């Protein structure tokens, strides 16, 4: 699909935000431009009023400056490579089919996500609510769902060290005498699915919780190699301690309790 869009409308595919006519290259309005107009020449030759009306109708009035969008769109069409006219129709049909397939897959994924959500909430609604109370985890269902699906209940673990070991977020000893290396490998012998959800959740929590952001930045600055991977792994370990405490005591997140 991306290759076909580039062939049909090269500047549409290449332009970055600020210079691109649409904030979402593959949103409903952009899709309409790519599928309703057969070629870049059709866009260039269209009147400004026609394009403004088309953009307003397809965006349902959500584009604040349709005139500027029209200007950027026609400029991008003028600057794009030209193809033989006989190629535009099959490219347009192919792009339209790709959008239809994407919508079909998104619909199926939503049905699967809804089924997963109902199942996970039914497994342990209390712990599910606690996980979603944490800033960064509660913004989307995927982190809480994934974590709870893999641990079932916190009662399976005697302490946060046991949970960390099950995640595989523990480190091998890699030192000699008083020397300790910066580059200590993680022991990834645990549940790789749970480790994935924990690390992804930690990255999201860093963006929403100042305490975790400060901790991540501190660990990032301590070394000169693998800064992000090390800082995120250590932040994940800190998150495990906090999640275990909340789940074990059946408490919702608050800044005081997390500390």
N, C-alpha and C positions, 0 to 999 in steps of 0.2 A: 504493500500500500504506500509506504513512504517513498519507495523508488518511483512508483507511478506518479505520485504527487510531484516529485522533483522533475520528472520528464515533462509533465503537463504544464507546471507552473513553478519554475525553478526558484524564483525569488521568494515565493510563498514558503517554500521549504527551508530556505537559507536564512532569511531575515531573523534577527533577534528581537527581543522585546524592546519597545521604544520606537523601532522602525517598522515593526510588523503591524499590519492593519488590525489584527485581532489579538487580544490578550491570551485567548485559547485557540491555538491553531486548528484544533480538531473539535471545537464546539459546534453547536447547531448552526450558527450563522456561517462559520467558515465552511462547514460541510455543504451548506446550500450553495455557496459560491463555487465550490469545487465540482459540484454535481449538476447544478442548474445551468451554469454557463459552460458551453462546450469547449471554448478555447480562451486563451489570453487575449486574442484579438477581439473576441466578443465583449470582454470586459473593458478593453481600451475604447472600443467604438460605442459603448453604451453611454447614454447621456447621464450627467451628474444627478439630475432629478430621479431618473429611473433607478440608479444604484442606491441613492439615499432612501427612496421608498422601499426598495427591496431589503436593504439592511435593517431599516426600522421594523418592517413587517416580520422578518425572520428572527430578529433579536427580541421581538415583543417590547421594543422601546427601552431595552436595557443598555444599549450603547449610548453613552451620554453625548458624544460628538460624531454623529453619522457622516457629517461633511468631511471631517478630518479623516475618518476611516475610509471614505470613498477616495479621497486624494491619495492616501497611502496605498490603497488597493490598485488604483489605476497606474500609479507610478511603478509598483512592483510588477504589474502586468507588462508595462512598457519595457522594463529592464530585463525581463525574462527571456530565455532562449526560445527561439521559434522552431517548431517542428513542422513536418509535412502535414498538411491539413487532414489527410486520411487517417492519421494516427490519433487525433483528438477524441474521436467517438469511442474506440475500444478502450482508451485510457480512462475516459470518463465513466464508462460502464463498469470497468474493473474497480475504480475507486469507490463507486456507489455500492458495489457488491461487498467490498471490504468494510465499509461503514455498517452495512446491514449485518454482516457476520459479527462485527464487534458488538453491536447492540444485542444480538442474540446471545452471545457469550456472557455479556454483562447481566442480562436478565437471568440466565441460568445460575451464574455465580451468586446473584442476590438471593435466589431461592435456596441455594446451598448454605449461604451465610446465615439466613434466617433459621434454617433447620439446625445448624450448629449452635446458634444462640439459644434456641429453645431447649436443646439437649443439655448444654452446659449449665444454663440457669437452673434446670431441673436437678442436676447432679448435686449442686451445693449453692443455693441462692444467697446464703449469708456471706460466704467467702467471696462469691462473685461480686457482691455489692461492696465489700471491703476493697478488693482489688481496683474496682472502678472509681473508688474515692480518691485514689492517688493521682495528683496532677501529672498529666502526660500519659497515664495508662487509661484513664477514663475518657480520653478524647475519641477513642475508637474501640470497637468491640474486640478487635483481633488479639491484642496483647492479653487481656484478661481471659478470653476464651482459650487461647493457646496455653497459658500458664496453668489454668485450672484443669484443662483437659489432660495435661501431662502429670500433674501432682495429685489429682483427685481431691485430696484434702490435706491440710497441713498436719493433721494428726498422724500421718504416715512418717513424720520426721521428728526425731527427739530434740533437735536444736538446729540453728541456722547453718552450722558447719555441715551437718548431714544433708541439708537441702542444697548447699553449695556443691558438695561432692557429687550429689545426684545430677546437678546441672553440668558438672564438669568445669566449674569455674573455681578451680584450685590450682596451685602452682607446684611444680616439681622443685626439689632442692637442687640448687645449682651454684654451690659456693665452695671455697677451699680456704680453711683457716679463718682469718678475719676478713678476707676479701669476699665480697658479694657482688655478682654481676648485675648490670641493669637489665640484661636480656634474659630473663627467666621464663622458660616456656610454660604455657598453661597445660595442665593435665586434662586433656579432653576425652576422658574415659567415660563420662556420664551420658545423660540423655541429650542427644544433639538437638532435638526439637525444642526441648525446654531451654537449653542454652541459647538457641536462636531467639526465642521469645523474650528471655530475660535481657539479653544484650540489646535487642531492638527496643524493648521497653525502657531500658536505662537511657538510651539515646534520646528517647522522647521526653523522659522525666527531666533530663538535663536542660531541655528547652523550656520547661514549664515550672521548674522549682529552683529558686536562687541558691539554696543550700547545695544542691547537687551540681549546679553550674559552677559554683566556686570550687567544689571538690574536684570536678573534672579539670578545670583550668589549672589547679595546683598540681595535679598529677601529670598533666600535659607538659608543664614547664620543668618537671624534675629530670627529664631525660632528653637525649638528643636523637634517638632513633625510635621508630615505631611509636611516636608520641600518642597518636590518636587511639591506636589499638590498645596500648597499655592503659591509657586513661579511661577508656570506655570499659575495659575489662575490670579495672579496680572499682569503677563506679557501679558496675553490675554487682560486684561483691557487696558493696555498701547497700545497694538496693535490696539484695537478698536478706541482709540482716534486718532491714526495716520491715520488709514484707512479712518475714517470719514473725516478728514481734507483733505486728498488727493482727495477722491471721490467728496466731496462737492465743492472743488475748481477746479476739473478736471485737476489735476496735476499728472505727473508721479513721482515716488519715486526718491528722492535723499537724501543724508545724511543731508544736510542743511535743506531741507523742512521737513524731518521727525522730526527734533529737534524743 
